[in-house]
Structure formats: C-alpha cells, structure tokens
Amino acid sequence: MKENDRTRHATSAALIALRQAMKMSQAQFAVLVLDCAITTVGRYETTHPPQGDLLLRLAKIAEQETFKEGRSPAEQEIFNDLNGRFKELYIQDAREKLGGDMLMMPRTDAEQEHAYLVTRVNGERAMTLTIDFLLVAAVLGAKDQNDTLKEALEAAAAMRRGADSIRGNPIASKLARVFPALMASPAKNEFPTPKTSRQRSKKQ
C-alpha cells in the first residue's frame, strides 16, 4: 500500500474506488459523470474530499451502476457497497457539522419541543434494541394515540429504569454532560399519558 493511500481521507478513497469500478479516468469521470473540471476531481481525490449533498449524488450514481445491464454479481456487490459507504459518509459529515448526535429543538407557539437523532449503532443486539426504541418512540410521539400506548409507556419506563442502573459508565457520563437536565431526572414507573382521541371525543 502506498503512503498516500494510508493517509487519504475515506471519502476520497471511496470516490477513487467508484471511478475505478466504472473504469474511468479522472477526465472521463469529470466530464461524463460529475460535469465538472478535471482539476475538481483531482482535488476531490486528494486535498478536498467531497462533502454534503455531493455524497448523496455519488451514492445515487453507485446505486444506478449496481443495476446497470450486464453487471456481474461481483460488480454489483462493489457498487452496492459504495452506495452504502457514500450514504454513511454523508451521515458522518452531517453529524460533524451539527456538532453532535442529537439536535434539540425548543418548544415554539407552533410546535412542541422535538429533536433529531443521528447516531451510530454497532452490532446486531444494539441494532435490534434501536429498532425497538424507535417503535416505542413513534407510538409515544404520535399525534393520534392508539391502543398500543399503554404497552409503549410500560416499555419506555422499563428502558428508563434500566438506563438508571448503568448511569455510572463512561457513555452515561458523556450524555450527562450533553443533556444534564434530562439525565438528572429520576426514572419513573409511568410517563405522562397524553389523552387518546377516544378520550378527547368523550370530553367534547
């Protein structure tokens, strides 16, 4: 492996891999794919890696190449991997620019407080739990509460009690620094229960 290959930014390396998989020179890739100057591609591959929406564009190019007629299974696997890699790089880029994993939005006259969560999850167990968490969060955050609300509240309370038991670990300490007010509140057996549409209709 060449020295510059070891120090090259991961995004630049992914771009080179895409161009080479498409069997194109820098000039061909610049003119036929990105519609930019040849020197721009050279900078992307060395000193100024692609970022922002360009990463999504590269992901789309890789996706289209995956399903191009005549591709062998091995070639499809390469382009499919590059598609996923560019999407991951886009998420990493967004996280760095936002300055964290969770973007908190305060309550306004038009909207209640809310947040956007973008974080990396490693391993099958963590991914499965994350899916479960998103399912519970979706029910708790739904405008029209349904019959699964009670189960979701119980699951959320159990998760909160479990989180309380591991608050001494390094990850919990990091979260406490970022979200001191939320992490300081004690776990409860129940969360505030919004009125269901059925309860609201009865009241009316």
C-alpha positions as a Markdown table, in Angstrom:
| # | Residue | x | y | z |
|---|---|---|---|---|
| 1 | Met | 0.0 | 0.0 | 0.0 |
| 2 | Lys | 1.3 | 3.4 | -0.9 |
| 3 | Glu | 1.9 | 6.0 | 1.8 |
| 4 | Asn | -0.7 | 8.4 | 0.3 |
| 5 | Asp | -3.2 | 5.6 | 0.3 |
| 6 | Arg | -2.8 | 5.2 | 4.1 |
| 7 | Thr | -3.3 | 8.9 | 4.7 |
| 8 | Arg | -6.0 | 9.6 | 2.1 |
| 9 | His | -9.4 | 10.7 | 3.5 |
| 10 | Ala | -12.0 | 7.9 | 3.5 |
| 11 | Thr | -14.3 | 10.0 | 1.3 |
| 12 | Ser | -11.6 | 10.5 | -1.3 |
| 13 | Ala | -10.8 | 6.8 | -1.3 |
| 14 | Ala | -14.5 | 5.9 | -1.9 |
| 15 | Leu | -14.6 | 8.3 | -4.8 |
| 16 | Ile | -11.5 | 6.8 | -6.3 |
| 17 | Ala | -13.0 | 3.3 | -5.8 |
| 18 | Leu | -16.2 | 4.4 | -7.6 |
| 19 | Arg | -14.3 | 5.9 | -10.5 |
| 20 | Gln | -12.1 | 2.9 | -10.9 |
| 21 | Ala | -15.0 | 0.5 | -10.7 |
| 22 | Met | -16.6 | 2.4 | -13.5 |
| 23 | Lys | -13.3 | 2.0 | -15.4 |
| 24 | Met | -12.9 | 5.8 | -16.0 |
| 25 | Ser | -10.0 | 8.2 | -15.9 |
| 26 | Gln | -10.3 | 11.4 | -13.9 |
| 27 | Ala | -11.0 | 13.3 | -17.1 |
| 28 | Gln | -13.8 | 10.9 | -18.1 |
| 29 | Phe | -15.4 | 10.9 | -14.7 |
| 30 | Ala | -15.3 | 14.7 | -14.5 |
| 31 | Val | -16.8 | 15.3 | -18.0 |
| 32 | Leu | -19.2 | 12.3 | -18.2 |
| 33 | Val | -20.4 | 11.8 | -14.6 |
| 34 | Leu | -19.9 | 15.0 | -12.5 |
| 35 | Asp | -19.9 | 17.6 | -15.3 |
| 36 | Cys | -17.1 | 19.5 | -13.6 |
| 37 | Ala | -13.5 | 20.4 | -14.2 |
| 38 | Ile | -10.9 | 17.7 | -14.3 |
| 39 | Thr | -8.9 | 19.6 | -11.6 |
| 40 | Thr | -12.0 | 19.4 | -9.4 |
| 41 | Val | -12.0 | 15.6 | -9.4 |
| 42 | Gly | -8.3 | 15.8 | -8.7 |
| 43 | Arg | -8.9 | 17.9 | -5.6 |
| 44 | Tyr | -11.8 | 15.6 | -4.5 |
| 45 | Glu | -9.4 | 12.7 | -4.6 |
| 46 | Thr | -6.6 | 14.4 | -2.7 |
| 47 | Thr | -6.9 | 17.6 | -0.7 |
| 48 | His | -10.6 | 18.4 | -0.7 |
| 49 | Pro | -12.8 | 15.3 | -0.2 |
| 50 | Pro | -16.5 | 15.5 | -1.4 |
| 51 | Gln | -19.0 | 16.5 | 1.3 |
| 52 | Gly | -22.6 | 17.4 | 1.8 |
| 53 | Asp | -25.1 | 16.8 | -1.0 |
| 54 | Leu | -22.4 | 15.6 | -3.4 |
| 55 | Leu | -22.0 | 12.5 | -1.2 |
| 56 | Leu | -25.7 | 11.7 | -1.8 |
| 57 | Arg | -25.2 | 12.3 | -5.5 |
| 58 | Leu | -22.3 | 9.8 | -5.5 |
| 59 | Ala | -24.4 | 7.3 | -3.6 |
| 60 | Lys | -27.1 | 7.6 | -6.3 |
| 61 | Ile | -24.5 | 7.1 | -9.1 |
| 62 | Ala | -23.3 | 3.9 | -7.3 |
| 63 | Glu | -26.8 | 2.7 | -6.9 |
| 64 | Gln | -27.5 | 3.2 | -10.7 |
| 65 | Glu | -24.3 | 1.4 | -11.6 |
| 66 | Thr | -25.4 | -1.5 | -9.4 |
| 67 | Phe | -28.3 | -2.2 | -11.6 |
| 68 | Lys | -26.8 | -1.4 | -15.0 |
| 69 | Glu | -27.4 | -4.1 | -17.5 |
| 70 | Gly | -24.5 | -6.6 | -17.9 |
| 71 | Arg | -23.1 | -6.2 | -14.4 |
| 72 | Ser | -21.7 | -9.3 | -12.9 |
| 73 | Pro | -22.7 | -10.3 | -9.3 |
| 74 | Ala | -19.2 | -9.3 | -8.1 |
| 75 | Glu | -19.5 | -5.9 | -9.8 |
| 76 | Gln | -23.0 | -5.4 | -8.3 |
| 77 | Glu | -21.6 | -6.1 | -4.9 |
| 78 | Ile | -18.9 | -3.5 | -5.3 |
| 79 | Phe | -21.3 | -0.8 | -6.4 |
| 80 | Asn | -23.8 | -1.7 | -3.8 |
| 81 | Asp | -21.1 | -1.4 | -1.1 |
| 82 | Leu | -20.1 | 2.0 | -2.4 |
| 83 | Asn | -23.7 | 3.2 | -2.4 |
| 84 | Gly | -23.9 | 2.4 | 1.3 |
| 85 | Arg | -20.5 | 3.8 | 2.0 |
| 86 | Phe | -21.3 | 7.2 | 0.5 |
| 87 | Lys | -24.5 | 7.4 | 2.5 |
| 88 | Glu | -22.7 | 6.6 | 5.7 |
| 89 | Leu | -20.1 | 9.3 | 4.9 |
| 90 | Tyr | -22.9 | 11.7 | 4.3 |
| 91 | Ile | -24.3 | 11.0 | 7.8 |
| 92 | Gln | -20.9 | 11.3 | 9.3 |
| 93 | Asp | -20.4 | 14.7 | 7.6 |
| 94 | Ala | -23.8 | 15.9 | 8.8 |
| 95 | Arg | -23.1 | 14.8 | 12.4 |
| 96 | Glu | -19.8 | 16.7 | 12.4 |
| 97 | Lys | -21.4 | 19.9 | 11.0 |
| 98 | Leu | -24.3 | 19.7 | 13.5 |
| 99 | Gly | -21.8 | 19.1 | 16.4 |
| 100 | Gly | -23.5 | 16.1 | 18.0 |
| 101 | Asp | -25.8 | 13.1 | 17.7 |
| 102 | Met | -29.0 | 14.8 | 18.9 |
| 103 | Leu | -30.3 | 18.2 | 17.7 |
| 104 | Met | -32.7 | 19.6 | 20.3 |
| 105 | Met | -35.4 | 22.0 | 19.1 |
| 106 | Pro | -37.2 | 24.1 | 21.7 |
| 107 | Arg | -40.9 | 24.5 | 22.1 |
| 108 | Thr | -42.5 | 27.3 | 20.0 |
| 109 | Asp | -46.0 | 28.6 | 19.6 |
| 110 | Ala | -46.5 | 26.4 | 16.5 |
| 111 | Glu | -44.7 | 23.2 | 17.7 |
| 112 | Gln | -43.9 | 21.2 | 20.8 |
| 113 | Glu | -40.3 | 20.5 | 21.7 |
| 114 | His | -38.7 | 17.9 | 19.5 |
| 115 | Ala | -35.3 | 16.5 | 18.4 |
| 116 | Tyr | -33.5 | 14.9 | 15.6 |
| 117 | Leu | -31.4 | 11.9 | 16.5 |
| 118 | Val | -28.5 | 10.7 | 14.3 |
| 119 | Thr | -26.1 | 8.2 | 15.9 |
| 120 | Arg | -24.0 | 5.1 | 15.1 |
| 121 | Val | -25.2 | 1.8 | 16.4 |
| 122 | Asn | -22.8 | -1.2 | 16.3 |
| 123 | Gly | -23.7 | -4.9 | 16.4 |
| 124 | Glu | -26.9 | -6.9 | 15.9 |
| 125 | Arg | -28.1 | -6.6 | 19.5 |
| 126 | Ala | -27.7 | -2.8 | 19.6 |
| 127 | Met | -29.4 | -2.5 | 16.2 |
| 128 | Thr | -32.4 | -4.7 | 17.3 |
| 129 | Leu | -32.8 | -2.6 | 20.5 |
| 130 | Thr | -32.6 | 0.6 | 18.5 |
| 131 | Ile | -35.4 | -0.6 | 16.3 |
| 132 | Asp | -37.5 | -1.4 | 19.4 |
| 133 | Phe | -36.7 | 2.0 | 20.8 |
| 134 | Leu | -37.8 | 3.7 | 17.6 |
| 135 | Leu | -41.0 | 1.7 | 17.6 |
| 136 | Val | -41.8 | 2.8 | 21.2 |
| 137 | Ala | -40.8 | 6.4 | 20.5 |
| 138 | Ala | -43.0 | 6.5 | 17.4 |
| 139 | Val | -46.1 | 5.5 | 19.5 |
| 140 | Leu | -45.3 | 7.9 | 22.3 |
| 141 | Gly | -44.9 | 10.8 | 19.8 |
| 142 | Ala | -47.9 | 10.0 | 17.6 |
| 143 | Lys | -50.5 | 12.8 | 17.5 |
| 144 | Asp | -53.3 | 10.3 | 17.5 |
| 145 | Gln | -52.6 | 7.9 | 20.4 |
| 146 | Asn | -53.8 | 4.4 | 19.8 |
| 147 | Asp | -54.4 | 1.2 | 21.8 |
| 148 | Thr | -50.7 | 0.4 | 22.0 |
| 149 | Leu | -50.0 | 3.5 | 24.1 |
| 150 | Lys | -50.1 | 1.6 | 27.4 |
| 151 | Glu | -47.6 | -1.0 | 26.2 |
| 152 | Ala | -45.3 | 1.7 | 24.8 |
| 153 | Leu | -45.4 | 3.6 | 28.2 |
| 154 | Glu | -44.5 | 0.4 | 30.1 |
| 155 | Ala | -41.7 | -0.3 | 27.7 |
| 156 | Ala | -40.4 | 3.3 | 28.0 |
| 157 | Ala | -40.5 | 3.2 | 31.8 |
| 158 | Ala | -38.6 | -0.2 | 31.8 |
| 159 | Met | -36.0 | 1.2 | 29.5 |
| 160 | Arg | -35.6 | 4.3 | 31.7 |
| 161 | Arg | -35.2 | 2.2 | 34.8 |
| 162 | Gly | -32.6 | 0.1 | 33.0 |
| 163 | Ala | -30.7 | 3.2 | 31.9 |
| 164 | Asp | -30.7 | 4.4 | 35.5 |
| 165 | Ser | -28.8 | 1.3 | 36.6 |
| 166 | Ile | -25.9 | 1.9 | 34.2 |
| 167 | Arg | -25.5 | 5.7 | 34.7 |
| 168 | Gly | -22.0 | 5.3 | 36.1 |
| 169 | Asn | -20.5 | 4.1 | 32.9 |
| 170 | Pro | -18.5 | 6.4 | 30.5 |
| 171 | Ile | -21.3 | 6.7 | 27.9 |
| 172 | Ala | -23.7 | 7.8 | 30.6 |
| 173 | Ser | -21.2 | 10.4 | 31.8 |
| 174 | Lys | -20.9 | 11.8 | 28.3 |
| 175 | Leu | -24.7 | 12.0 | 27.9 |
| 176 | Ala | -25.0 | 13.7 | 31.3 |
| 177 | Arg | -22.6 | 16.5 | 30.1 |
| 178 | Val | -24.6 | 17.0 | 26.9 |
| 179 | Phe | -28.2 | 16.6 | 28.4 |
| 180 | Pro | -27.8 | 17.5 | 32.1 |
| 181 | Ala | -31.4 | 18.3 | 32.7 |
| 182 | Leu | -32.8 | 15.1 | 31.0 |
| 183 | Met | -30.2 | 12.8 | 32.6 |
| 184 | Ala | -30.8 | 14.2 | 36.1 |
| 185 | Ser | -34.5 | 13.5 | 36.2 |
| 186 | Pro | -35.2 | 10.2 | 38.0 |
| 187 | Ala | -36.7 | 7.2 | 36.3 |
| 188 | Lys | -40.5 | 6.8 | 36.8 |
| 189 | Asn | -42.8 | 3.9 | 36.5 |
| 190 | Glu | -45.1 | 5.9 | 34.3 |
| 191 | Phe | -44.7 | 8.7 | 31.8 |
| 192 | Pro | -47.3 | 11.5 | 31.4 |
| 193 | Thr | -50.1 | 9.9 | 29.4 |
| 194 | Pro | -51.5 | 12.0 | 26.6 |
| 195 | Lys | -55.2 | 11.8 | 26.1 |
| 196 | Thr | -56.3 | 9.4 | 23.3 |
| 197 | Ser | -58.5 | 10.5 | 20.5 |
| 198 | Arg | -61.3 | 8.5 | 22.2 |
| 199 | Gln | -60.9 | 10.3 | 25.5 |
| 200 | Arg | -60.8 | 13.7 | 23.7 |
| 201 | Ser | -64.0 | 12.9 | 21.9 |
| 202 | Lys | -65.8 | 11.8 | 25.1 |
| 203 | Lys | -64.8 | 15.1 | 26.8 |
| 204 | Gln | -66.2 | 17.0 | 23.8 |
